[in-house]
Amino acid sequence: MVLMEAPPQGVNSKPQVIEFYVKTLERVLGSEKDAQMCIYDASWDTHFGFCCDIDEETSRELAGLPGVLSVRPDPDYSSVKKDYSFSSIQSSYLSSSQIGSNLLFPVGSTKHWLARMDKPGIGVVTKAQMVDYYAQILTKVLGNEKDAQMCIYHVSWQSNFGFCCELDDECARELAGVPGVLSVQLDKNFESENKDYGGNNLQSSTDLPDPSEASQTTPIKTKKLFVTGLSFYTSEKTLRAAFEGFGELVEVKIIMDKISKRSKGYAFIEYTTEEAASAALKEMNGKIINGWMIVVDVAKTNPPRYSRGRPR
């Protein structure tokens, strides 16, 4: 959300003010068309400003332009009513040095995803109830309801059910394992209000990588696996019992939050042989443990920098 000073004299009509905003954003994006595509809301009468979809670095540049009063995260992305008043800056103003610290994901790490859902249970009927239901589903991955609400940018609640959200690849993979989620794939029509929640092209357009598919064509060269989508209540003993049938285990380690002392929802499993790890990867990906569908992948060299209780 960008709060602006009053436009120059002679810029009075709605088209003129919008054009002024586009030109302002063009100065940091370098393209008028890109600026037009990024702006999704604007105010041109009592208060002046606009909302746009840009990254952290660009927001810093934008905050330094003449006439720009403030640049801050849109506090209510899903609402059509925006508060462009100067008084709103007092409670939520972010300087250029503060913008990055409040971002949920590292710059450039997110994509736009479409999640198809099963029909909710009895009692979830209205749009408001449906949006809350979707936010609760996403909260299981992000660990924070407000973060979940901010990530959702489109919903469907009538004949077909689902929502669109902005996440990184790992969180999208976790979301796909949450009960009630039918599929998670890239939102290929991000700029359009027409979304395919019906699943008409589900088989041909699923975009989440399936680690087990790769393992069927190329044997993996690792003994260590990374498991996500775990229930908070899954113990190392339970996890060991589920994986020990494929070979001798060196270690089963669930990553715990140091403050809450609760599972972060992911774990590392190491075997004595690559063959055992390969077999476990192929057979255990997508299995249900304690009511949650897990995702098994090859462990990366560096541990993941996220958790369900994600720090901002």
Secondary structure as GFF3:
##gff-version 3
##sequence-region A 1 312
A	DSSP	beta_strand	2	4	.	.	.	ID=ss1
A	DSSP	alpha_helix	14	29	.	.	.	ID=ss2
A	DSSP	alpha_helix	32	38	.	.	.	ID=ss3
A	DSSP	beta_strand	39	44	.	.	.	ID=ss4
A	DSSP	beta_strand	48	52	.	.	.	ID=ss5
A	DSSP	alpha_helix	56	63	.	.	.	ID=ss6
A	DSSP	beta_strand	68	71	.	.	.	ID=ss7
A	DSSP	three_ten_helix	86	88	.	.	.	ID=ss8
A	DSSP	alpha_helix	89	92	.	.	.	ID=ss9
A	DSSP	three_ten_helix	100	102	.	.	.	ID=ss10
A	DSSP	beta_strand	110	117	.	.	.	ID=ss11
A	DSSP	alpha_helix	127	142	.	.	.	ID=ss12
A	DSSP	alpha_helix	145	151	.	.	.	ID=ss13
A	DSSP	beta_strand	152	157	.	.	.	ID=ss14
A	DSSP	beta_strand	161	168	.	.	.	ID=ss15
A	DSSP	alpha_helix	169	176	.	.	.	ID=ss16
A	DSSP	beta_strand	181	186	.	.	.	ID=ss17
A	DSSP	alpha_helix	202	205	.	.	.	ID=ss18
A	DSSP	alpha_helix	211	217	.	.	.	ID=ss19
A	DSSP	beta_strand	224	228	.	.	.	ID=ss20
A	DSSP	alpha_helix	236	243	.	.	.	ID=ss21
A	DSSP	three_ten_helix	244	246	.	.	.	ID=ss22
A	DSSP	beta_strand	249	256	.	.	.	ID=ss23
A	DSSP	beta_strand	263	271	.	.	.	ID=ss24
A	DSSP	alpha_helix	274	284	.	.	.	ID=ss25
A	DSSP	beta_strand	288	289	.	.	.	ID=ss26
A	DSSP	beta_strand	292	293	.	.	.	ID=ss27
A	DSSP	beta_strand	295	298	.	.	.	ID=ss28
###
